[in-house]
Amino acid sequence: MIKQFIGCDAHKAFSVFATIDENGEYGKPIRVGHEREIFRKFLEMLEPESHIALETSGCYYWIVDEIARAGHHAHLAHATTAKRRMEGRHKTNDRDAGGLAMLLHNGTLPEVWIPPAELRDQREMLRWRMWLSHTRSRLKNRMHALVQRYNVTVEAADLFGDGARAELLSRREEVPPHSRESLIDQLQALDWLETRIKESEKQLKTILYPSVERSLLDSLPCVGPILSAVMALEIGDVKRFPGAQHLASYAGLVPRARESADWKRQERCPRDCNVYLKWAYVEAGNLVCVHRRSWPGKHVVRLYDKVKKKSKMHGKAAMAVARHLAEASYWVLTRQTEYREPKR
């Protein structure tokens, strides 16, 4: 039986720990520095197999690892929901730590899943590759805007292909000197990004050993090796989701519902979600739009066309496809079967 409940308000340089016993009596809060040895000594002083609640802050990775290393049990709380459930309007370090301890004591802590250490480590390289790809797109858009401002038109499908790039450099004198220097710097930065993306993909092939989950997700329409890897690593253990809609909600693909008396409407999808997983599904939804003329009979294409015709908006249609793919992911992983076209 648990004799005491501990809340941890973690910050960059220190954490505040507060305890509450089984009778609801608070102990004196303790501030502990984040020097590794000091932190470990404090954890060793706690009762064996203590239960410690902390929020989803930016530094929780190493803290939950140290808690597990000391033989204790970490409970990760959804930060926004936890704050709403705490009593009082004042916010202090001591109150936050005590509030987490109370929620853990009452059984009302909004607990979220803690990914295993290996999975957290694998996610980092994939997220780095995603950031590089996103930055590459922004850089290309910036260069397109720069040459457009000075009416430098290159007749090519890809401005950054070998031939088009050679023509662009040959016409660089048409651009003012400082803008010209900026353009050359940006082309060099693009080369660096391309190199880093290729290197990260090589590392990912080594890190991401063959996986049944990724193979199953690869069977989804417009999902290839990179997107399936993102989906598999960000979903983690699919059994933690009660149903397909919960997975779609976790990915931020379910619109908020607003209803009062006879009035009701749907709002935008929430931003408080797994943004990496949302990106992967929306990217697949956009690819369905790109390839829809080649797959006129596929369910995802019919879904896209139906929503696009009704809403006149590509974004809503792509989000509808993304939600379908998220829900399909749940059933694919749960049943361990490849994606199959839904029956009409």
C-alpha positions as CSV (number, residue, x, y, z in Angstrom):
1,M,0.0,0.0,0.0
2,I,1.3,3.5,-0.9
3,K,2.1,5.4,2.3
4,Q,3.0,8.8,0.7
5,F,2.5,10.5,-2.6
6,I,5.1,12.9,-4.1
7,G,4.7,15.7,-6.5
8,C,7.7,17.1,-8.5
9,D,7.6,20.6,-10.0
10,A,10.5,20.4,-12.4
11,H,12.4,23.4,-13.8
12,K,15.6,23.9,-15.8
13,A,18.0,24.1,-12.9
14,F,16.0,22.6,-10.0
15,S,12.9,20.7,-8.9
16,V,10.6,21.2,-6.0
17,F,9.3,18.0,-4.3
18,A,6.2,18.0,-2.1
19,T,4.8,15.0,-0.2
20,I,1.4,14.1,1.1
21,D,0.7,11.1,3.3
22,E,-2.3,8.7,3.1
23,N,-4.2,10.9,5.5
24,G,-3.9,14.0,3.3
25,E,-1.3,15.7,5.4
26,Y,1.4,17.7,3.5
27,G,5.1,17.6,4.2
28,K,7.5,20.5,3.9
29,P,8.4,21.1,0.2
30,I,12.1,20.5,-0.6
31,R,14.0,22.2,-3.4
32,V,16.6,19.9,-5.1
33,G,19.2,21.1,-7.6
34,H,19.7,19.3,-10.9
35,E,23.3,18.4,-10.3
36,R,23.2,14.7,-11.1
37,E,24.8,13.4,-7.8
38,I,22.7,15.7,-5.6
39,F,19.5,14.6,-7.4
40,R,20.4,10.9,-7.1
41,K,21.1,11.3,-3.4
42,F,17.8,12.9,-2.8
43,L,15.9,10.1,-4.6
44,E,17.9,7.5,-2.5
45,M,16.5,9.1,0.7
46,L,12.9,8.5,-0.3
47,E,11.0,5.5,0.8
48,P,11.5,2.5,-1.5
49,E,9.3,2.3,-4.6
50,S,7.8,5.8,-4.0
51,H,5.3,7.1,-6.5
52,I,6.3,10.5,-8.0
53,A,4.1,12.7,-10.2
54,L,5.6,15.3,-12.6
55,E,4.4,17.3,-15.5
56,T,5.2,17.0,-19.2
57,S,7.9,19.7,-19.1
58,G,10.8,19.9,-21.5
59,C,13.2,18.2,-19.0
60,Y,11.2,15.2,-18.0
61,Y,13.2,12.7,-20.0
62,W,16.2,12.5,-17.7
63,I,14.1,12.9,-14.5
64,V,11.9,9.9,-15.2
65,D,15.1,7.9,-16.1
66,E,16.6,8.8,-12.7
67,I,13.4,8.0,-10.9
68,A,13.3,4.5,-12.5
69,R,17.0,4.1,-11.8
70,A,16.4,4.7,-8.1
71,G,13.6,2.1,-8.0
72,H,10.7,4.5,-7.8
73,H,7.6,4.9,-10.0
74,A,7.2,8.0,-12.2
75,H,3.7,9.2,-13.2
76,L,3.7,11.8,-16.0
77,A,0.8,14.3,-15.9
78,H,-0.7,16.3,-18.8
79,A,0.5,19.8,-17.8
80,T,-2.5,21.8,-18.9
81,T,-5.2,19.5,-17.6
82,A,-3.3,19.1,-14.3
83,K,-3.3,22.9,-13.8
84,R,-7.0,23.0,-14.3
85,R,-7.6,20.4,-11.6
86,M,-5.5,22.0,-9.0
87,E,-7.3,24.2,-6.4
88,G,-6.6,27.9,-5.9
89,R,-5.6,30.7,-8.2
90,H,-2.1,31.3,-7.0
91,K,0.8,29.6,-8.8
92,T,4.0,28.9,-6.9
93,N,6.6,26.1,-7.1
94,D,5.4,24.7,-3.8
95,R,1.7,24.8,-4.8
96,D,2.4,23.1,-8.1
97,A,4.4,20.3,-6.5
98,G,1.7,19.9,-3.7
99,G,-1.1,20.0,-6.3
100,L,0.5,17.1,-8.3
101,A,0.9,15.1,-5.0
102,M,-2.8,15.7,-4.2
103,L,-4.0,14.7,-7.6
104,L,-1.9,11.5,-7.4
105,H,-3.3,10.9,-3.9
106,N,-6.9,11.4,-5.1
107,G,-6.5,9.3,-8.2
108,T,-7.4,12.3,-10.4
109,L,-3.9,12.8,-12.0
110,P,-4.3,13.2,-15.8
111,E,-1.7,10.6,-16.5
112,V,-0.1,10.2,-19.9
113,W,2.1,7.5,-21.3
114,I,5.8,7.6,-20.8
115,P,7.6,6.3,-23.9
116,P,10.5,3.8,-23.2
117,A,14.0,5.3,-23.2
118,E,15.0,3.6,-26.4
119,L,11.9,4.9,-28.2
120,R,12.5,8.4,-27.0
121,D,16.1,8.2,-28.3
122,Q,15.0,6.9,-31.7
123,R,12.4,9.6,-32.0
124,E,15.0,12.3,-31.8
125,M,16.9,11.4,-35.0
126,L,13.6,11.1,-36.9
127,R,12.4,14.5,-35.5
128,W,15.8,16.0,-36.5
129,R,15.3,14.7,-40.1
130,M,11.8,16.3,-40.1
131,W,13.1,19.6,-38.9
132,L,15.8,19.6,-41.6
133,S,13.1,18.8,-44.3
134,H,10.9,21.6,-43.0
135,T,13.8,24.1,-43.0
136,R,14.7,23.0,-46.5
137,S,11.1,23.8,-47.7
138,R,11.2,27.2,-46.0
139,L,14.6,28.0,-47.6
140,K,13.4,27.1,-51.0
141,N,10.3,29.2,-50.6
142,R,12.5,32.1,-49.5
143,M,14.7,31.8,-52.6
144,H,11.7,31.6,-54.9
145,A,10.4,34.9,-53.4
146,L,13.8,36.5,-53.8
147,V,14.2,35.8,-57.5
148,Q,10.5,36.7,-58.1
149,R,11.1,40.2,-56.6
150,Y,13.6,40.9,-59.3
151,N,11.8,39.2,-62.1
152,V,14.4,36.5,-62.7
153,T,12.4,33.7,-64.4
154,V,13.9,30.3,-64.9
155,E,11.9,28.0,-67.1
156,A,12.2,24.7,-65.2
157,A,9.9,22.6,-63.1
158,D,12.5,22.6,-60.2
159,L,14.4,25.8,-59.7
160,F,17.1,23.9,-57.7
161,G,17.8,21.1,-60.3
162,D,21.3,21.1,-61.8
163,G,20.3,22.8,-65.1
164,A,18.0,25.4,-63.5
165,R,20.5,26.2,-60.8
166,A,23.3,26.7,-63.4
167,E,21.0,29.2,-65.3
168,L,20.1,30.9,-62.0
169,L,23.8,31.4,-61.1
170,S,24.6,32.6,-64.6
171,R,21.9,35.4,-64.2
172,R,22.9,36.4,-60.7
173,E,24.1,39.8,-62.0
174,E,20.4,40.7,-62.5
175,V,20.0,40.7,-58.7
176,P,21.4,43.7,-56.6
177,P,24.7,42.9,-54.8
178,H,23.5,42.3,-51.3
179,S,20.5,40.2,-52.5
180,R,22.9,38.3,-54.8
181,E,25.2,37.5,-51.8
182,S,22.2,36.4,-49.8
183,L,21.1,34.1,-52.7
184,I,24.5,32.5,-53.0
185,D,24.6,31.9,-49.2
186,Q,21.1,30.4,-49.3
187,L,22.1,28.0,-52.1
188,Q,25.1,26.9,-50.0
189,A,22.8,26.4,-46.9
190,L,20.5,24.4,-49.1
191,D,23.5,22.1,-50.1
192,W,24.3,21.7,-46.4
193,L,20.7,20.7,-45.6
194,E,20.5,18.2,-48.5
195,T,23.7,16.6,-47.2
196,R,22.5,16.4,-43.6
197,I,19.1,15.0,-44.7
198,K,20.9,12.2,-46.7
199,E,23.2,11.5,-43.7
200,S,20.3,11.4,-41.3
201,E,18.4,9.0,-43.5
202,K,21.5,6.7,-43.6
203,Q,21.6,6.7,-39.8
204,L,17.9,6.0,-39.6
205,K,18.3,2.9,-41.7
206,T,20.8,1.7,-39.1
207,I,18.8,2.7,-36.1
208,L,15.3,1.6,-37.2
209,Y,15.7,-2.1,-37.4
210,P,13.0,-4.1,-39.2
211,S,9.6,-3.6,-37.6
212,V,6.3,-5.3,-38.1
213,E,4.5,-2.1,-37.1
214,R,6.3,0.0,-39.7
215,S,5.6,-2.6,-42.4
216,L,1.9,-2.6,-41.6
217,L,1.7,1.2,-41.6
218,D,3.6,1.3,-44.9
219,S,0.5,-0.4,-46.4
220,L,-1.6,2.8,-45.9
221,P,-2.2,4.9,-49.0
222,C,0.6,7.4,-49.7
223,V,2.6,6.3,-46.6
224,G,6.2,5.4,-47.4
225,P,9.3,4.5,-45.3
226,I,9.7,8.0,-43.6
227,L,6.0,8.6,-42.8
228,S,5.5,5.0,-41.5
229,A,8.6,5.4,-39.3
230,V,7.2,8.6,-37.8
231,M,3.8,7.1,-37.2
232,A,5.2,3.9,-35.6
233,L,7.6,5.8,-33.2
234,E,5.1,8.5,-32.3
235,I,2.2,6.1,-31.7
236,G,4.4,3.7,-29.7
237,D,2.2,1.0,-28.0
238,V,-1.1,1.2,-29.8
239,K,-2.8,-0.7,-26.9
240,R,-2.6,2.5,-24.8
241,F,-5.5,3.9,-26.9
242,P,-9.0,2.7,-26.1
243,G,-10.2,3.1,-29.7
244,A,-9.4,4.4,-33.1
245,Q,-11.0,7.9,-32.4
246,H,-8.6,8.3,-29.4
247,L,-5.6,7.8,-31.6
248,A,-7.0,10.3,-34.1
249,S,-7.6,12.8,-31.2
250,Y,-4.1,12.2,-30.0
251,A,-2.8,13.2,-33.4
252,G,-5.0,16.4,-33.3
253,L,-7.3,15.3,-36.2
254,V,-10.7,15.5,-34.4
255,P,-12.4,18.9,-34.4
256,R,-13.5,20.4,-31.1
257,A,-17.3,20.1,-30.5
258,R,-19.2,23.1,-29.1
259,E,-22.9,22.7,-28.0
260,S,-25.2,24.7,-25.9
261,A,-29.0,24.0,-25.8
262,D,-30.0,23.6,-29.5
263,W,-26.9,25.3,-30.8
264,K,-23.9,23.3,-31.8
265,R,-20.9,23.5,-34.1
266,Q,-17.5,22.1,-34.8
267,E,-14.4,24.2,-34.3
268,R,-10.8,23.7,-35.5
269,C,-8.7,20.7,-34.5
270,P,-6.8,21.4,-31.3
271,R,-3.2,22.4,-31.3
272,D,-2.5,20.6,-28.1
273,C,-1.6,17.3,-29.7
274,N,1.4,15.2,-30.9
275,V,2.5,17.6,-33.7
276,Y,4.9,15.1,-35.3
277,L,2.2,12.5,-35.7
278,K,-0.3,15.1,-37.0
279,W,2.3,16.3,-39.6
280,A,2.8,12.7,-40.8
281,Y,-0.9,12.1,-41.3
282,V,-1.6,15.5,-42.9
283,E,1.4,15.0,-45.2
284,A,-0.1,11.6,-46.3
285,G,-3.4,13.4,-46.9
286,N,-1.8,16.0,-49.1
287,L,-0.1,13.2,-51.1
288,V,-3.5,11.7,-51.7
289,C,-4.5,15.0,-53.3
290,V,-1.4,14.9,-55.5
291,H,-2.1,11.3,-56.7
292,R,-5.9,11.4,-56.8
293,R,-6.2,11.4,-60.6
294,S,-4.2,8.1,-60.7
295,W,-6.4,6.4,-58.1
296,P,-10.0,7.5,-59.0
297,G,-11.6,4.5,-57.3
298,K,-9.7,4.5,-54.0
299,H,-11.6,5.3,-50.8
300,V,-9.2,8.0,-49.7
301,V,-9.6,9.8,-53.0
302,R,-13.4,9.6,-52.9
303,L,-13.3,10.9,-49.3
304,Y,-11.1,13.8,-50.4
305,D,-13.3,14.7,-53.4
306,K,-16.4,14.5,-51.3
307,V,-15.2,16.8,-48.5
308,K,-13.5,19.2,-51.1
309,K,-16.7,19.5,-53.0
310,K,-18.8,20.2,-49.9
311,S,-16.4,22.6,-48.2
312,K,-14.5,24.0,-51.2
313,M,-11.4,23.8,-49.1
314,H,-8.3,21.6,-49.7
315,G,-7.3,21.8,-46.0
316,K,-10.5,20.3,-44.7
317,A,-10.4,17.5,-47.3
318,A,-6.8,16.7,-46.5
319,M,-7.6,16.7,-42.7
320,A,-10.5,14.3,-43.4
321,V,-8.2,11.9,-45.2
322,A,-5.6,12.3,-42.4
323,R,-8.2,11.3,-39.8
324,H,-9.2,8.3,-41.8
325,L,-5.6,7.2,-42.0
326,A,-5.1,7.7,-38.3
327,E,-8.1,5.6,-37.5
328,A,-7.1,3.0,-40.0
329,S,-3.7,2.9,-38.3
330,Y,-5.3,1.8,-35.1
331,W,-7.1,-1.1,-36.7
332,V,-4.0,-2.1,-38.8
333,L,-1.8,-2.2,-35.7
334,T,-4.5,-3.8,-33.4
335,R,-5.4,-6.5,-35.8
336,Q,-1.9,-6.9,-37.3
337,T,-3.2,-6.9,-40.8
338,E,-2.4,-4.7,-43.8
339,Y,-4.6,-1.8,-44.9
340,R,-7.7,-2.9,-46.9
341,E,-10.1,-0.7,-48.8
342,P,-13.3,-0.1,-46.7
343,K,-16.4,-1.6,-48.1
344,R,-18.7,0.9,-49.9
